[in-house]
Amino acid sequence: MFGLCEETGIIGAFCTLIVPYKGYTEGTVIEEYGSEILIRLTNGKELSVYRDEVIIND
């Protein structure tokens, strides 16, 4: 289960997966859970990934 912690202001930021998911790499951060974040890829798929698996584009 995820624990809630203080937000860092990355919700809504564009991001890029370091390792593509079924050919998709671009997405948007929609939630954050400490060391993990939930992203929505451009194809609509939502993934929970560790922060070090994505590049946050400010």
C-alpha positions, -999 to +999 in steps of 0.1 A: +000+000+000+012+035-008+019+060+020+010+096+014+037+122+018+043+158+010+038+168-026+068+181-045+049+200-072+055+176-100+018+167-106+009+177-141+045+177-153+055+160-185+078+130-181+097+105-202+101+068-193+138+057-194+126+022-206+097+024-230+064+006-221+051-011-253+067+016-274+055+045-254+077+068-234+059+102-230+034+109-203+021+132-175+025+128-138-009+124-122-001+113-086+029+109-064+034+085-035+068+091-020+093+071-040+067+061-066+046+082-090+016+074-111+019+085-148-005+085-177+011+077-210+000+093-242-019+062-251-040+066-219-024+037-199-016+046-163+016+032-147+030+033-112+068+037-115+097+046-093+110+082-096+143+070-109+126+053-139+114+086-154+129+119-164+107+148-153+106+176-179+101+209-161 
